[in-house]
Amino acid sequence: MGIISGVLVLLVAFFVGMDDILDEWQLFQPMVACTLVGAATGNISVGIFLGATLQMITIGWMNVGAAVAPDIGLPAVISALLVCGPAAISIKHGIAFTIPFAVVGQLLNVFIRKRMAMLIHRADQAAEEGNLAWLDRIHLLSLGLQGLRVVVPTFLVMLISPRYLHSLTNRIPSVITNGIDVSIGMIAAVGFAIIMNMTIDKNLWWWLLAGFLLAVLSGLNIFILTIVGIILTIIYIWFSNQHPNSSEDSSDIDEQDNFDKELDDL
């Protein structure tokens, strides 16, 4: 890997680590992180494909209460580096490395958050004193630590010989890699089902059926189907906004009926 590519990968890792705690630009999402690493290493198409696969796998990973979910940004960057970088391992082997690095990222995330308790007390003290400059420094320092959480492991992986990585991947039993191939398809289907369950509406089912039939019968590629879907979505939203009162009135009537039924039950 060239020096420029290596520096770009480390920059991507730094911003991914910061945004993993900010949750502002979604750079830590595998679809974005793998694409950026692929662009930095000159294999953007492979990065997009890997990111799309990892995105479906990690779609249900989220923090719930005090429980910290497995990290997303660190395994996305490192797996993209292994697949798109000089090692050029296969995607299924790259995904095999995702889970252990997700656990490592989770442990590092918990470790840094515990150490940041001291910074929080310093920030409270600076806020009470009205020292906004020191408060900004503490904020930037905490973000920098989160960025280093991804940069340091990524740099260590970059120091490993690609030949050794190839020999390491060849030692993985075929039973495991074949199981990963099968699980990728199953997890992707589960992730898509989760999205449908969260967003589907009874008025949109026929859109799903029409899109499925169009994809199967027309033989169009995914790019053309995406353009058609975007155009139809814009048209649907435009027509829906032409008559907003009718839908609002019907929803108000339904809410009033439900309220009346609850009063009758009481």
C-alpha positions as CSV (number, residue, x, y, z in Angstrom):
1,M,0.0,0.0,0.0
2,G,1.3,3.4,-0.9
3,I,1.9,6.2,1.6
4,I,-0.9,8.3,0.3
5,S,-3.4,5.4,0.4
6,G,-2.3,4.5,3.9
7,V,-2.7,8.1,5.2
8,L,-6.2,8.3,3.6
9,V,-7.2,5.1,5.2
10,L,-6.0,6.3,8.6
11,L,-8.0,9.6,8.1
12,V,-11.1,7.6,7.3
13,A,-10.5,5.5,10.4
14,F,-10.1,8.7,12.5
15,F,-13.3,10.3,11.3
16,V,-15.2,7.0,11.6
17,G,-14.1,6.7,15.2
18,M,-15.2,10.2,16.0
19,D,-18.6,9.9,14.2
20,D,-19.2,6.6,16.0
21,I,-19.7,8.6,19.2
22,L,-21.2,11.7,17.5
23,D,-23.7,9.8,15.4
24,E,-23.9,12.9,13.2
25,W,-22.8,12.0,9.6
26,Q,-23.2,8.2,9.8
27,L,-19.6,7.7,8.6
28,F,-19.4,4.7,10.9
29,Q,-22.0,2.8,9.0
30,P,-20.4,0.0,7.1
31,M,-21.9,1.1,3.8
32,V,-20.1,4.5,4.1
33,A,-16.9,3.4,5.9
34,C,-16.2,0.5,3.5
35,T,-16.9,2.7,0.5
36,L,-14.5,5.4,1.8
37,V,-11.8,2.8,2.5
38,G,-12.4,1.2,-0.9
39,A,-12.0,4.6,-2.5
40,A,-8.8,5.3,-0.6
41,T,-7.3,2.0,-1.7
42,G,-8.5,2.2,-5.3
43,N,-11.1,-0.6,-5.0
44,I,-14.3,1.3,-4.5
45,S,-16.6,-1.3,-6.1
46,V,-15.4,-4.0,-3.8
47,G,-15.8,-1.6,-0.8
48,I,-19.3,-0.9,-1.8
49,F,-20.2,-4.6,-2.1
50,L,-18.6,-5.4,1.3
51,G,-20.2,-2.4,3.0
52,A,-23.7,-3.4,1.7
53,T,-23.2,-6.9,3.0
54,L,-21.9,-5.7,6.4
55,Q,-24.7,-3.1,6.6
56,M,-27.4,-5.9,6.5
57,I,-25.5,-7.9,9.2
58,T,-25.0,-5.0,11.6
59,I,-28.5,-3.4,11.1
60,G,-29.7,-4.6,14.5
61,W,-26.7,-3.6,16.4
62,M,-27.6,-0.7,18.7
63,N,-27.1,0.4,22.3
64,V,-29.9,-0.3,24.6
65,G,-29.8,1.4,27.9
66,A,-26.5,0.9,29.6
67,A,-25.6,-2.1,27.3
68,V,-23.0,-1.2,24.7
69,A,-23.5,-3.0,21.4
70,P,-20.6,-4.5,19.4
71,D,-18.7,-1.8,17.6
72,I,-19.6,-1.1,14.0
73,G,-17.0,1.4,12.7
74,L,-13.8,-0.5,13.7
75,P,-14.7,-3.8,12.0
76,A,-16.0,-2.0,8.9
77,V,-12.7,-0.1,8.5
78,I,-10.4,-3.1,9.1
79,S,-12.4,-5.6,7.1
80,A,-12.5,-3.1,4.2
81,L,-8.7,-2.7,4.6
82,L,-8.2,-6.4,4.5
83,V,-10.5,-7.0,1.5
84,C,-9.7,-3.8,-0.6
85,G,-6.0,-3.3,0.5
86,P,-2.8,-5.2,-0.5
87,A,-3.9,-8.4,1.3
88,A,-6.9,-8.6,-1.0
89,I,-8.6,-11.4,0.9
90,S,-12.0,-12.6,-0.1
91,I,-15.2,-11.0,1.1
92,K,-16.3,-14.0,3.1
93,H,-12.9,-14.1,4.9
94,G,-13.2,-10.3,5.5
95,I,-16.6,-10.9,7.1
96,A,-15.0,-13.7,9.2
97,F,-12.7,-11.1,10.8
98,T,-15.6,-8.7,11.4
99,I,-17.0,-10.3,14.5
100,P,-13.7,-10.5,16.6
101,F,-12.9,-6.9,15.7
102,A,-16.4,-5.9,16.6
103,V,-15.8,-7.3,20.1
104,V,-12.4,-5.6,20.3
105,G,-14.0,-2.3,19.3
106,Q,-16.7,-2.8,21.9
107,L,-14.2,-3.4,24.7
108,L,-12.2,-0.4,23.6
109,N,-15.3,1.7,23.5
110,V,-16.3,0.8,27.1
111,F,-12.7,1.4,28.3
112,I,-12.5,4.9,26.8
113,R,-16.0,5.8,28.0
114,K,-15.0,4.9,31.6
115,R,-11.9,7.0,31.4
116,M,-13.9,9.9,30.0
117,A,-15.6,10.2,33.4
118,M,-12.7,12.4,34.5
119,L,-13.1,14.6,31.5
120,I,-16.8,15.0,32.2
121,H,-16.0,16.3,35.7
122,R,-13.4,18.7,34.2
123,A,-16.0,19.8,31.7
124,D,-18.6,20.5,34.5
125,Q,-16.0,22.5,36.4
126,A,-15.1,24.5,33.2
127,A,-18.8,25.2,32.6
128,E,-19.3,26.4,36.1
129,E,-16.4,28.8,35.7
130,G,-17.6,30.0,32.3
131,N,-14.3,28.8,30.7
132,L,-15.7,28.0,27.2
133,A,-12.2,27.6,25.7
134,W,-11.3,24.9,28.1
135,L,-14.7,23.3,27.6
136,D,-14.0,23.2,23.8
137,R,-10.6,21.6,24.4
138,I,-12.1,18.8,26.5
139,H,-14.7,18.2,23.9
140,L,-12.1,17.9,21.1
141,L,-9.9,15.7,23.3
142,S,-12.7,13.3,23.9
143,L,-13.5,13.1,20.2
144,G,-9.8,12.6,19.4
145,L,-9.7,9.6,21.8
146,Q,-12.6,8.1,20.0
147,G,-10.9,8.6,16.7
148,L,-7.7,7.0,18.0
149,R,-9.7,4.0,19.2
150,V,-10.1,3.1,15.5
151,V,-6.9,4.5,14.1
152,V,-4.5,2.6,16.3
153,P,-5.9,-0.9,15.6
154,T,-6.1,0.0,11.9
155,F,-2.5,1.1,11.9
156,L,-1.4,-2.1,13.6
157,V,-3.3,-4.2,11.0
158,M,-1.5,-2.2,8.2
159,L,1.8,-3.3,9.7
160,I,1.0,-7.0,9.2
161,S,2.4,-8.6,6.1
162,P,-0.2,-9.3,3.4
163,R,1.5,-12.7,2.9
164,Y,0.9,-13.6,6.5
165,L,-2.7,-12.5,6.3
166,H,-3.2,-14.8,3.3
167,S,-1.7,-17.7,5.2
168,L,-3.9,-16.9,8.2
169,T,-7.0,-16.9,6.1
170,N,-6.0,-20.2,4.4
171,R,-5.9,-21.8,7.9
172,I,-9.6,-21.0,8.4
173,P,-11.5,-24.3,7.9
174,S,-13.8,-24.5,4.9
175,V,-16.7,-25.4,7.2
176,I,-16.5,-22.0,8.8
177,T,-16.2,-20.1,5.5
178,N,-19.1,-22.1,4.0
179,G,-21.2,-21.4,7.1
180,I,-20.4,-17.7,6.7
181,D,-21.5,-17.8,3.1
182,V,-24.9,-19.3,4.1
183,S,-25.3,-17.0,7.1
184,I,-24.6,-13.9,5.0
185,G,-27.7,-14.6,2.9
186,M,-29.8,-15.4,6.0
187,I,-28.7,-12.4,8.0
188,A,-29.2,-10.1,5.0
189,A,-32.8,-11.4,4.7
190,V,-33.4,-10.9,8.4
191,G,-32.0,-7.4,8.2
192,F,-34.3,-6.6,5.3
193,A,-37.2,-8.1,7.1
194,I,-36.5,-5.9,10.2
195,I,-36.5,-2.8,7.9
196,M,-39.8,-3.8,6.4
197,N,-41.4,-4.5,9.7
198,M,-40.4,-1.0,11.0
199,T,-41.4,0.9,7.9
200,I,-44.0,-1.0,6.0
201,D,-47.5,0.3,5.8
202,K,-50.7,-1.3,4.5
203,N,-50.8,1.3,1.7
204,L,-47.3,0.4,0.6
205,W,-47.6,-3.4,0.2
206,W,-48.7,-3.1,-3.4
207,W,-45.5,-1.1,-4.1
208,L,-43.4,-3.9,-2.7
209,L,-45.3,-6.5,-4.8
210,A,-45.0,-4.3,-8.0
211,G,-41.3,-3.8,-7.4
212,F,-40.7,-7.5,-6.9
213,L,-42.6,-8.4,-10.1
214,L,-40.7,-5.7,-12.0
215,A,-37.3,-7.0,-10.8
216,V,-38.2,-10.6,-11.6
217,L,-39.9,-10.2,-15.0
218,S,-38.1,-7.3,-16.5
219,G,-34.6,-8.5,-16.1
220,L,-33.4,-4.9,-15.4
221,N,-30.2,-4.4,-13.4
222,I,-30.2,-3.0,-9.9
223,F,-29.2,0.5,-11.0
224,I,-32.1,1.0,-13.4
225,L,-34.5,-0.5,-10.8
226,T,-33.2,2.0,-8.2
227,I,-33.7,5.0,-10.6
228,V,-37.3,3.7,-11.3
229,G,-38.0,3.4,-7.6
230,I,-36.7,6.9,-6.9
231,I,-38.9,8.4,-9.6
232,L,-42.0,6.5,-8.5
233,T,-41.3,7.5,-4.9
234,I,-41.1,11.2,-5.8
235,I,-44.3,10.9,-7.8
236,Y,-46.1,9.2,-4.9
237,I,-45.0,11.8,-2.4
238,W,-46.0,14.6,-4.8
239,F,-49.5,13.2,-5.2
240,S,-49.8,12.5,-1.5
241,N,-49.0,16.1,-0.7
242,Q,-51.7,17.3,-3.1
243,H,-54.4,16.0,-0.8
244,P,-53.0,16.2,2.8
245,N,-56.3,17.2,4.4
246,S,-58.2,14.1,3.5
247,S,-55.7,11.8,5.1
248,E,-55.4,14.0,8.2
249,D,-59.2,14.1,8.5
250,S,-59.5,10.4,8.2
251,S,-56.8,9.8,10.8
252,D,-58.5,12.3,13.2
253,I,-61.8,10.5,12.7
254,D,-60.1,7.2,13.5
255,E,-58.5,8.6,16.6
256,Q,-61.8,10.1,17.7
257,D,-63.6,6.7,17.2
258,N,-61.0,4.9,19.2
259,F,-61.3,7.5,22.0
260,D,-65.1,7.1,22.0
261,K,-64.7,3.3,22.2
262,E,-62.3,3.6,25.2
263,L,-64.8,5.9,27.0
264,D,-67.6,3.4,26.4
265,D,-65.5,0.6,27.8
266,L,-64.9,2.6,30.9
